[in-house]
Amino acid sequence: MKVLFVSLGCDKNLVDTEFMIGALQERGHTFTNEEEQAEAIIINSCCFINDAKEESVNTILEMAEYKDAGSCRALIVTGCLAERYREEIRREIPQVDAVIGTNSYGEIAAALDAASQGKEYKLFRPLEGLPELRSKRSLTTGGHYAHLKIAEGCNKNCKYCIIPKIRGRYRSVPMEELLAQAAELAEQGVKELILVAQETTLYGIDLYGEKSLHKLLDELNRISGVQWIRLMYCYPEEIYEELIQSIKRNKKVCHYLDMPIQHINNDILKRMGRRTTKEELTERIRHLREEIPDITLRTTLISGFPGETQEMHEELMYFLNEMEFDRLGAFAYSPEEGTPAAEFPDQVEEHQKSIWQEEIMELQEEIIFDKNEEMKGQKFWVMIEGKVDGEDAYVGRTCRDAPDIDGYIFVNTEETLMTGDFVKVEVTGAYEYDLIGEVIV
């Protein structure tokens, strides 16, 4: 069949999608980006926050129209929304033929076979162990970088988060499987591995009885062809000394750390169910910068969590001004049904959440602009992402920038470059979030 895949949500969901595409390719199915041509449509859904939930539902409804029109013979929903609202989806959207849970996507080929024959298919394996993967991934990122999902689930149970209920408890992928995946990706031309999970810093605790992310980095660093290894989703309280030293000694590991802190007011952190304090966060940031002076620190914040006051927001703003994170994202709190925080009585008005979020991002824009101005004259290796139309210039990333979420550097050169090439670049200018540079010999 000719299949259209729609992958929504996070990069971890994207990895699941790539494995499903690989499984269907092995069965002889082909793929299209045109809804009108699709004989089957598969939606890998998200429901992490309300906006993501709405996007998933609207996408399913939109694709259901092609089922009604007769061009599509099978409509399948997988992923987090499917896991969470399995009965509601089938009841409210009868055009959906199959619903598959987050731990069952390895059965996508069987689901498509059943759906194409007009048979209803539902599969929701217990959220234990790992999905059964019997196929190679089909990369959707262009082939020069790939996400390596090192674990499933989460044990943190933050008061605002639904993930443990739809992804289960923390389960690490065995190291030998990850190394085999990484070697295979490198053979396909992947030069950057981006390690992802709901939380990467706890890797190995369930399998080996101790945190083992540093050991995984040591092994990945030996894989020929890989040039950058990037760490995402590192909970601050779980960052440990062996991990810091592994980042320092392994040349392929980017001096980049994504460390979501969500807030810094101690009362808010406690209400969120977070396991750090403002004082501990301050010390952790100081220690990281002391050990790795050129480290790029990214964080994520929630504005307008229940109980937050103007004073708490101003405390956060002062902290951000002092800490000067290199990369930052802020999101308005979204009450999710089934989470304790959604039932808290002191919910913040939506307009107030938006005001605080905007103020955070305005401050961060000033911080980033100043930091980028300081980059002028510095030299970096840059991975080329593509060409600027009509100009002798290319779009690239330094090791300080993760794809899709961070900035770019626009590289002026008359050389012919290809996506995935590495070139040495001197920074010559700066925008709010992006840099300008020239190739140097």
Secondary structure, 3 states (H helix, E strand, C coil): CEEEEEECCCHHHHHHHHHHHHHHHHCCCEECCCHHHCCEEEEEECCCCHHHHHHHHHHHHHHHHHHHHCCCCEEEEEEHHHHHCHHHHHHHCCCCCEEECCCCHHHHHHHHHHHHCCCCEEECCCCCCCCCCCCCCCCCCCCCEEEEECEECCCCCCCCCCHHHHHCCCEECCHHHHHHHHHHHHHCCCCEEEEECCCCCCCCHHHHCCCCHHHHHHHHCCCCCCCEEEECCCCHHHCCHHHHHHHHHCCCEEEEEECCCECCCHHHHHHHCCCCCHHHHHHHHHHHHHHCCCCEEEEEEEECCCCCCHHHHHHHHHHHHHHCCCEEEEEECCCCCCCHHHHCCCCCCHHHHHHHHHHHHHHHHHHHHHHHHHCCCCEEEEEEEEECCCCCEEEEECCCCCCCCCCCEEEECCCCCCCCCEEEEEEEEECCCCEEEEECC
